[in-house]
Amino acid sequence: MDLGLPFALGAAVVWGSYIFVLKRSFSGYPPAGLTVLINAAAIAWFLPVTVATASLDGTGLAGADPVGDPSGALAGLLGALAAVDPAAVAVVAVTATATAAAFVLFLRAIEGGDVSYVTPINKVVPMFVLPLEVLLLGEVLAPVQVAGVVVATAAVYVANYEPGSLLAPLVGAVRSRPAQLALVSAACYAVADLGKRVALQELAIPGTLWVPLLLAGAGLVLLPAAVRNPPAVTRRDAPKFLAAGAIVALGEHLTTVAFASLPASVASPVINTQAIVAVVLGGVVLGERYFRVRLVAALLAVVGVAMIAL
């Protein structure tokens, strides 16, 4: 078994739990402001790892103390970034922008729809990843992978199913704002997944540098919107934002290790099995309706993306 697979599975568990936490504890916050604050907390958790790893590697961050001398650590980090070539900067910018857009769209989707309804639709990301790899990176599409795309698409149909006409789910997918947002979010996540693969494999950006770069880039993209509509946060909210930041830092680390060693068309399907975790938690803990139907949709999505990964 490839070393990256356990990390991809771990990321799926972490991100699935994170989706549930967002719905349960962060409803009502403006999406842009929420993302900026959680990303800032995640960077605070992860930056010492970046500095410590860079110090061990003898790079420009050597000797920096992120706790005693945060300005020195930041200067060291900027010095390391100065050595990055323009292609890497472009990949980071595109990936961060796609990630920010995908997350905000997903937050808006779960605000307007059940977690167990939106998540299976949003997690058909590999349905977009593999065609993009074929067109842009020369991947070969096998017949079983084509079948996987069909199965993953069927999951979107099932997620929209309610007792009644067989055509009702198709109409629902077209008319449902949460479904539309979830699908656009999935396409943006696919672009981000491709960016991760290129950054970590073709451009060989160190994983411990990539995580804060991605989080900071996504935060900067959303900062103007966050300033225009800031979230109402009090001191009592600080622990849950710090906890969410820790989850994001861990999830991004596991995701980065997975994408550093696996093709995007393999890492993305495995990581997107997070839909199972989110759907089960949404149905069992939150008591969302049509739980069994949405669970079937999540299972179909997993089967489809697994076929795509073959």
C-alpha beads as a LAMMPS data file, in Angstrom:
LAMMPS data file: protein, C-alpha beads

310 atoms
309 bonds

1 atom types
1 bond types

-500.0 500.0 xlo xhi
-500.0 500.0 ylo yhi
-500.0 500.0 zlo zhi

Masses

1 110.0

Atoms # bond

1 1 1 0.000 0.000 0.000
2 1 1 1.288 3.445 -0.926
3 1 1 2.481 5.495 2.039
4 1 1 0.164 8.334 1.058
5 1 1 -3.030 6.289 1.339
6 1 1 -3.208 6.198 5.179
7 1 1 -2.719 9.968 5.221
8 1 1 -5.501 10.400 2.641
9 1 1 -7.838 8.259 4.757
10 1 1 -6.898 10.214 7.874
11 1 1 -7.618 13.454 6.028
12 1 1 -11.047 12.102 5.057
13 1 1 -11.930 11.484 8.706
14 1 1 -10.641 14.903 9.787
15 1 1 -12.432 16.834 7.024
16 1 1 -15.667 14.887 7.445
17 1 1 -15.687 15.757 11.146
18 1 1 -14.852 19.364 10.300
19 1 1 -17.899 19.678 8.026
20 1 1 -20.092 18.500 10.896
21 1 1 -18.439 20.948 13.316
22 1 1 -19.035 23.831 10.884
23 1 1 -22.737 23.066 10.619
24 1 1 -23.170 22.507 14.345
25 1 1 -21.037 25.299 15.828
26 1 1 -20.474 27.982 13.178
27 1 1 -23.860 28.545 11.532
28 1 1 -24.673 32.219 11.095
29 1 1 -21.128 33.499 10.649
30 1 1 -20.329 35.288 7.360
31 1 1 -18.473 32.701 5.235
32 1 1 -15.539 34.951 4.253
33 1 1 -14.927 36.215 7.787
34 1 1 -15.274 32.720 9.216
35 1 1 -12.717 31.352 6.757
36 1 1 -10.218 34.133 7.463
37 1 1 -10.425 33.643 11.231
38 1 1 -10.182 29.840 11.105
39 1 1 -7.294 29.987 8.622
40 1 1 -5.486 32.470 10.862
41 1 1 -5.893 30.101 13.798
42 1 1 -4.671 27.191 11.675
43 1 1 -1.581 29.141 10.610
44 1 1 -0.856 29.967 14.250
45 1 1 -0.955 26.241 15.044
46 1 1 1.127 25.185 12.052
47 1 1 3.721 27.953 11.673
48 1 1 5.988 26.598 14.445
49 1 1 6.116 23.304 12.521
50 1 1 7.116 25.179 9.360
51 1 1 9.842 27.107 11.156
52 1 1 11.166 24.082 13.028
53 1 1 11.270 21.943 9.887
54 1 1 12.964 24.673 7.882
55 1 1 15.535 25.124 10.648
56 1 1 16.361 21.419 10.560
57 1 1 16.705 21.631 6.776
58 1 1 19.069 24.573 7.056
59 1 1 16.902 26.903 4.985
60 1 1 16.284 30.621 5.408
61 1 1 14.178 30.062 8.535
62 1 1 17.067 28.634 10.530
63 1 1 17.435 30.210 13.924
64 1 1 13.991 31.776 13.886
65 1 1 11.933 31.499 17.052
66 1 1 8.178 31.596 16.247
67 1 1 7.268 32.035 19.926
68 1 1 9.945 34.385 21.284
69 1 1 10.513 36.282 18.043
70 1 1 7.476 36.058 15.764
71 1 1 8.674 38.966 13.590
72 1 1 11.967 37.174 12.993
73 1 1 10.126 33.995 12.100
74 1 1 7.936 35.909 9.644
75 1 1 10.988 37.581 8.100
76 1 1 12.596 34.186 7.687
77 1 1 9.460 32.823 6.069
78 1 1 9.348 35.760 3.635
79 1 1 13.008 35.189 2.857
80 1 1 12.254 31.589 1.968
81 1 1 9.372 32.707 -0.227
82 1 1 11.664 35.088 -2.115
83 1 1 13.562 32.078 -3.461
84 1 1 10.410 30.530 -4.965
85 1 1 10.117 30.790 -8.761
86 1 1 7.231 32.638 -10.471
87 1 1 5.574 29.411 -11.624
88 1 1 5.247 28.301 -8.020
89 1 1 3.796 31.684 -7.067
90 1 1 1.206 31.353 -9.836
91 1 1 0.260 27.830 -8.736
92 1 1 -0.077 28.953 -5.116
93 1 1 -2.247 31.900 -6.160
94 1 1 -4.579 29.812 -8.341
95 1 1 -4.843 27.031 -5.764
96 1 1 -5.481 29.435 -2.885
97 1 1 -8.138 31.310 -4.873
98 1 1 -9.883 28.081 -5.901
99 1 1 -9.743 26.776 -2.324
100 1 1 -11.183 30.002 -0.919
101 1 1 -13.991 30.082 -3.486
102 1 1 -14.794 26.395 -2.961
103 1 1 -14.984 26.702 0.819
104 1 1 -17.139 29.829 0.819
105 1 1 -19.521 28.300 -1.715
106 1 1 -19.733 25.154 0.387
107 1 1 -20.465 27.143 3.553
108 1 1 -23.295 28.918 1.761
109 1 1 -24.592 25.580 0.524
110 1 1 -24.766 24.009 3.991
111 1 1 -26.362 27.177 5.359
112 1 1 -29.261 26.640 2.980
113 1 1 -29.367 22.837 2.959
114 1 1 -28.872 19.809 5.185
115 1 1 -25.317 18.528 5.653
116 1 1 -26.457 15.084 4.514
117 1 1 -27.987 16.653 1.355
118 1 1 -25.188 19.024 0.340
119 1 1 -22.126 16.941 1.204
120 1 1 -22.651 14.016 -1.240
121 1 1 -23.106 16.543 -4.050
122 1 1 -20.081 18.578 -3.055
123 1 1 -17.835 15.528 -2.700
124 1 1 -18.006 14.402 -6.321
125 1 1 -14.829 16.459 -6.771
126 1 1 -12.991 13.592 -8.561
127 1 1 -15.652 13.712 -11.279
128 1 1 -13.961 16.995 -12.242
129 1 1 -10.378 16.135 -11.243
130 1 1 -9.822 13.258 -13.637
131 1 1 -11.040 15.029 -16.800
132 1 1 -8.864 18.014 -15.877
133 1 1 -5.860 15.722 -15.453
134 1 1 -6.595 14.158 -18.842
135 1 1 -6.773 17.551 -20.548
136 1 1 -3.982 19.355 -18.722
137 1 1 -1.558 16.708 -17.483
138 1 1 -1.979 13.909 -20.001
139 1 1 -3.648 11.310 -17.806
140 1 1 -5.221 8.338 -19.623
141 1 1 -8.903 7.705 -18.888
142 1 1 -9.635 3.968 -18.477
143 1 1 -13.137 2.527 -19.123
144 1 1 -13.619 1.747 -15.419
145 1 1 -12.842 5.367 -14.628
146 1 1 -15.462 6.537 -17.116
147 1 1 -17.907 4.237 -15.317
148 1 1 -16.814 5.804 -12.041
149 1 1 -17.701 9.255 -13.341
150 1 1 -21.176 7.938 -14.205
151 1 1 -21.619 6.416 -10.726
152 1 1 -20.427 9.613 -9.029
153 1 1 -22.881 11.589 -11.131
154 1 1 -25.639 9.187 -10.090
155 1 1 -24.820 10.081 -6.484
156 1 1 -25.881 13.655 -7.246
157 1 1 -29.218 12.297 -8.487
158 1 1 -29.756 10.147 -5.385
159 1 1 -28.800 12.994 -3.045
160 1 1 -31.654 15.014 -4.558
161 1 1 -34.152 12.168 -4.350
162 1 1 -37.365 12.573 -2.385
163 1 1 -40.361 10.244 -2.610
164 1 1 -42.294 11.029 -5.779
165 1 1 -41.482 11.329 -9.459
166 1 1 -38.244 9.824 -10.752
167 1 1 -37.523 13.129 -12.493
168 1 1 -37.974 15.137 -9.305
169 1 1 -34.300 14.871 -8.272
170 1 1 -33.152 16.270 -11.623
171 1 1 -35.542 19.175 -11.282
172 1 1 -34.417 19.633 -7.689
173 1 1 -30.754 19.734 -8.667
174 1 1 -31.467 22.407 -11.257
175 1 1 -33.655 24.529 -8.995
176 1 1 -32.006 23.940 -5.626
177 1 1 -29.612 26.750 -4.739
178 1 1 -27.686 24.597 -2.215
179 1 1 -27.213 21.891 -4.879
180 1 1 -25.948 24.426 -7.410
181 1 1 -23.519 25.944 -4.918
182 1 1 -22.284 22.503 -3.903
183 1 1 -21.537 21.526 -7.509
184 1 1 -19.689 24.767 -8.287
185 1 1 -17.782 24.312 -5.045
186 1 1 -16.810 20.791 -6.142
187 1 1 -15.441 22.147 -9.436
188 1 1 -13.371 24.734 -7.552
189 1 1 -12.044 22.044 -5.210
190 1 1 -11.012 20.044 -8.297
191 1 1 -8.926 22.957 -9.555
192 1 1 -7.382 23.248 -6.093
193 1 1 -6.582 19.524 -6.005
194 1 1 -4.774 19.766 -9.317
195 1 1 -2.867 22.753 -8.013
196 1 1 -1.791 20.778 -4.956
197 1 1 -0.491 17.934 -7.091
198 1 1 1.508 20.308 -9.330
199 1 1 2.864 22.305 -6.387
200 1 1 3.923 19.325 -4.283
201 1 1 5.156 16.980 -7.031
202 1 1 6.140 18.883 -10.176
203 1 1 7.346 22.020 -8.362
204 1 1 8.462 20.145 -5.198
205 1 1 7.342 22.860 -2.758
206 1 1 8.017 21.531 0.781
207 1 1 4.820 20.347 2.460
208 1 1 5.470 22.250 5.679
209 1 1 5.808 25.467 3.662
210 1 1 2.834 24.661 1.439
211 1 1 0.299 24.441 4.288
212 1 1 0.746 28.021 5.625
213 1 1 1.092 29.332 2.058
214 1 1 -2.238 27.833 1.069
215 1 1 -4.025 28.949 4.240
216 1 1 -2.604 32.473 4.065
217 1 1 -3.333 32.772 0.349
218 1 1 -6.966 31.715 0.790
219 1 1 -7.294 34.118 3.717
220 1 1 -5.886 37.030 1.705
221 1 1 -8.290 36.345 -1.163
222 1 1 -11.241 36.530 1.235
223 1 1 -9.927 39.337 3.458
224 1 1 -11.665 42.233 1.623
225 1 1 -15.033 40.484 1.924
226 1 1 -14.311 39.671 5.565
227 1 1 -13.532 43.325 6.296
228 1 1 -16.749 44.471 4.614
229 1 1 -18.818 41.982 6.593
230 1 1 -16.870 41.032 9.723
231 1 1 -18.128 38.218 11.941
232 1 1 -19.383 39.127 15.406
233 1 1 -16.853 37.330 17.593
234 1 1 -16.388 37.605 21.361
235 1 1 -13.774 36.210 23.739
236 1 1 -16.087 33.310 24.476
237 1 1 -15.808 32.296 20.810
238 1 1 -12.003 32.102 20.899
239 1 1 -11.739 28.457 22.088
240 1 1 -13.953 27.101 19.311
241 1 1 -12.073 29.087 16.659
242 1 1 -8.783 27.782 18.009
243 1 1 -10.175 24.248 18.008
244 1 1 -11.412 24.638 14.419
245 1 1 -8.011 26.022 13.449
246 1 1 -6.320 22.964 14.932
247 1 1 -8.626 20.674 12.923
248 1 1 -7.859 22.590 9.722
249 1 1 -4.111 22.543 10.385
250 1 1 -4.191 18.777 10.915
251 1 1 -6.443 18.213 7.902
252 1 1 -4.246 20.307 5.607
253 1 1 -1.111 18.530 6.824
254 1 1 -2.579 15.078 6.135
255 1 1 -3.926 16.255 2.775
256 1 1 -0.546 17.696 1.803
257 1 1 1.314 14.484 2.627
258 1 1 -1.226 12.535 0.567
259 1 1 -0.969 14.796 -2.482
260 1 1 2.823 14.829 -2.249
261 1 1 2.986 11.086 -2.900
262 1 1 -0.230 10.166 -4.775
263 1 1 -1.722 11.221 -8.123
264 1 1 -4.522 13.744 -7.712
265 1 1 -6.958 11.262 -9.248
266 1 1 -6.157 8.844 -6.405
267 1 1 -5.742 11.234 -3.468
268 1 1 -8.887 13.220 -4.273
269 1 1 -11.320 10.249 -4.283
270 1 1 -9.924 8.856 -1.037
271 1 1 -10.000 12.206 0.769
272 1 1 -13.529 12.893 -0.473
273 1 1 -14.848 9.832 1.325
274 1 1 -15.221 12.439 4.065
275 1 1 -18.787 12.575 2.741
276 1 1 -19.530 9.355 4.636
277 1 1 -18.356 10.854 7.939
278 1 1 -20.334 14.080 7.408
279 1 1 -23.512 12.305 6.320
280 1 1 -23.457 9.846 9.220
281 1 1 -22.864 12.619 11.759
282 1 1 -25.517 14.850 10.169
283 1 1 -28.093 12.067 10.153
284 1 1 -27.361 10.503 13.536
285 1 1 -26.518 13.565 15.647
286 1 1 -28.514 16.315 13.945
287 1 1 -31.427 14.075 12.923
288 1 1 -31.589 15.439 9.386
289 1 1 -34.399 14.081 7.178
290 1 1 -34.026 11.465 4.449
291 1 1 -30.897 10.201 6.187
292 1 1 -31.032 6.737 4.609
293 1 1 -31.393 8.113 1.090
294 1 1 -28.509 10.562 1.592
295 1 1 -26.372 7.780 3.074
296 1 1 -26.946 5.753 -0.084
297 1 1 -25.918 8.818 -2.102
298 1 1 -22.726 9.154 -0.082
299 1 1 -21.946 5.462 -0.556
300 1 1 -22.529 5.783 -4.300
301 1 1 -20.204 8.767 -4.398
302 1 1 -17.529 6.734 -2.626
303 1 1 -17.973 3.808 -5.022
304 1 1 -17.807 6.138 -7.988
305 1 1 -14.697 7.944 -6.872
306 1 1 -13.041 4.638 -5.975
307 1 1 -13.674 3.428 -9.532
308 1 1 -12.191 6.666 -10.831
309 1 1 -9.080 6.003 -8.755
310 1 1 -8.533 2.513 -10.229

Bonds

1 1 1 2
2 1 2 3
3 1 3 4
4 1 4 5
5 1 5 6
6 1 6 7
7 1 7 8
8 1 8 9
9 1 9 10
10 1 10 11
11 1 11 12
12 1 12 13
13 1 13 14
14 1 14 15
15 1 15 16
16 1 16 17
17 1 17 18
18 1 18 19
19 1 19 20
20 1 20 21
21 1 21 22
22 1 22 23
23 1 23 24
24 1 24 25
25 1 25 26
26 1 26 27
27 1 27 28
28 1 28 29
29 1 29 30
30 1 30 31
31 1 31 32
32 1 32 33
33 1 33 34
34 1 34 35
35 1 35 36
36 1 36 37
37 1 37 38
38 1 38 39
39 1 39 40
40 1 40 41
41 1 41 42
42 1 42 43
43 1 43 44
44 1 44 45
45 1 45 46
46 1 46 47
47 1 47 48
48 1 48 49
49 1 49 50
50 1 50 51
51 1 51 52
52 1 52 53
53 1 53 54
54 1 54 55
55 1 55 56
56 1 56 57
57 1 57 58
58 1 58 59
59 1 59 60
60 1 60 61
61 1 61 62
62 1 62 63
63 1 63 64
64 1 64 65
65 1 65 66
66 1 66 67
67 1 67 68
68 1 68 69
69 1 69 70
70 1 70 71
71 1 71 72
72 1 72 73
73 1 73 74
74 1 74 75
75 1 75 76
76 1 76 77
77 1 77 78
78 1 78 79
79 1 79 80
80 1 80 81
81 1 81 82
82 1 82 83
83 1 83 84
84 1 84 85
85 1 85 86
86 1 86 87
87 1 87 88
88 1 88 89
89 1 89 90
90 1 90 91
91 1 91 92
92 1 92 93
93 1 93 94
94 1 94 95
95 1 95 96
96 1 96 97
97 1 97 98
98 1 98 99
99 1 99 100
100 1 100 101
101 1 101 102
102 1 102 103
103 1 103 104
104 1 104 105
105 1 105 106
106 1 106 107
107 1 107 108
108 1 108 109
109 1 109 110
110 1 110 111
111 1 111 112
112 1 112 113
113 1 113 114
114 1 114 115
115 1 115 116
116 1 116 117
117 1 117 118
118 1 118 119
119 1 119 120
120 1 120 121
121 1 121 122
122 1 122 123
123 1 123 124
124 1 124 125
125 1 125 126
126 1 126 127
127 1 127 128
128 1 128 129
129 1 129 130
130 1 130 131
131 1 131 132
132 1 132 133
133 1 133 134
134 1 134 135
135 1 135 136
136 1 136 137
137 1 137 138
138 1 138 139
139 1 139 140
140 1 140 141
141 1 141 142
142 1 142 143
143 1 143 144
144 1 144 145
145 1 145 146
146 1 146 147
147 1 147 148
148 1 148 149
149 1 149 150
150 1 150 151
151 1 151 152
152 1 152 153
153 1 153 154
154 1 154 155
155 1 155 156
156 1 156 157
157 1 157 158
158 1 158 159
159 1 159 160
160 1 160 161
161 1 161 162
162 1 162 163
163 1 163 164
164 1 164 165
165 1 165 166
166 1 166 167
167 1 167 168
168 1 168 169
169 1 169 170
170 1 170 171
171 1 171 172
172 1 172 173
173 1 173 174
174 1 174 175
175 1 175 176
176 1 176 177
177 1 177 178
178 1 178 179
179 1 179 180
180 1 180 181
181 1 181 182
182 1 182 183
183 1 183 184
184 1 184 185
185 1 185 186
186 1 186 187
187 1 187 188
188 1 188 189
189 1 189 190
190 1 190 191
191 1 191 192
192 1 192 193
193 1 193 194
194 1 194 195
195 1 195 196
196 1 196 197
197 1 197 198
198 1 198 199
199 1 199 200
200 1 200 201
201 1 201 202
202 1 202 203
203 1 203 204
204 1 204 205
205 1 205 206
206 1 206 207
207 1 207 208
208 1 208 209
209 1 209 210
210 1 210 211
211 1 211 212
212 1 212 213
213 1 213 214
214 1 214 215
215 1 215 216
216 1 216 217
217 1 217 218
218 1 218 219
219 1 219 220
220 1 220 221
221 1 221 222
222 1 222 223
223 1 223 224
224 1 224 225
225 1 225 226
226 1 226 227
227 1 227 228
228 1 228 229
229 1 229 230
230 1 230 231
231 1 231 232
232 1 232 233
233 1 233 234
234 1 234 235
235 1 235 236
236 1 236 237
237 1 237 238
238 1 238 239
239 1 239 240
240 1 240 241
241 1 241 242
242 1 242 243
243 1 243 244
244 1 244 245
245 1 245 246
246 1 246 247
247 1 247 248
248 1 248 249
249 1 249 250
250 1 250 251
251 1 251 252
252 1 252 253
253 1 253 254
254 1 254 255
255 1 255 256
256 1 256 257
257 1 257 258
258 1 258 259
259 1 259 260
260 1 260 261
261 1 261 262
262 1 262 263
263 1 263 264
264 1 264 265
265 1 265 266
266 1 266 267
267 1 267 268
268 1 268 269
269 1 269 270
270 1 270 271
271 1 271 272
272 1 272 273
273 1 273 274
274 1 274 275
275 1 275 276
276 1 276 277
277 1 277 278
278 1 278 279
279 1 279 280
280 1 280 281
281 1 281 282
282 1 282 283
283 1 283 284
284 1 284 285
285 1 285 286
286 1 286 287
287 1 287 288
288 1 288 289
289 1 289 290
290 1 290 291
291 1 291 292
292 1 292 293
293 1 293 294
294 1 294 295
295 1 295 296
296 1 296 297
297 1 297 298
298 1 298 299
299 1 299 300
300 1 300 301
301 1 301 302
302 1 302 303
303 1 303 304
304 1 304 305
305 1 305 306
306 1 306 307
307 1 307 308
308 1 308 309
309 1 309 310
